[in-house]
Amino acid sequence: MQRIEIGHFEVYLLEDARFRLDGGAMFGVVPRVVWEEKAPPDEQNRIPLTIRPMLVRAGERWVLIESGMDDKPGEKHRRIYAIEGAGALFGQLAELGLGPEDVDLVVNTHLHFDHAGLNTISRGGQVVPLFTKARYIAQKQELYDATHTHERNRASYLPENVEPVLEAGLFEEVEGEVELLPGLRLLPLPGHTLGQQGVVLESEGETLVYTADLMPTLAHAPLPYIMAYDLYPVTTLEVRKRFYSEWHERGALLATPHDPVHPLGRLVRGGRGWKAEPVPLPGT
Ligand SMILES: [Zn+2]
């Protein structure tokens, strides 16, 4: 866990589980001979990834962006994705003297199991919301899609991460761009899913963007490096084109949800288009 400041916001860059996904699926149409240098695969063609939720202290409030990954789906799921250390989030909250009941807002960028897995936990044979005092924030479109799945997205949306929160009345649907708190903005970033949102922090001239799966790792910054998991890959491309120049001009720090090594990066214009470079953290 690392702590930085963005103007008046305190930002904690957390690390939850490590896991692995198929390298070919992670880089879409980019051939392995090109991506394998940046992301060396294991003998099963999987590349290592980290779950990186972000905790923001905004005045008196604690805002958790992404809830991490959980063990609920069981052993087969754990083996397929080589999940290790699910729930490491708890220890990091505890280091700050926080329990789940201290979190005021949970922002779900989208409701896939690797982003919203700890929305709920299994307790005494029942699956219940983990952040009992929080409002969970998701786009209306995302909640609709997560509760009306089809064959192409069903493996990613697990009802156990969504339904208990709905039943407890803890979800708050938002539509479009919303200023959730002063300087903390939810920004629709469709493509990976239609209802995906990122988070923009702006304070005292500084900007940080939590990219969600628009840019799952820094290696995915180049425009055509789009995951095969994206339901609307051309929309991902359009959304990147819409925002990259602005983020670059503002010198925005980018926090990605899955980079295996670097919690933060920044866009740079390479000779052949955009790329992202890691930003060293204070004290590293
Ligand atoms: Zn993801």
Residues whose N, C-alpha, C, O or C-beta is under 5 A from the ligand:
A	BS01	ZN	D114 D213
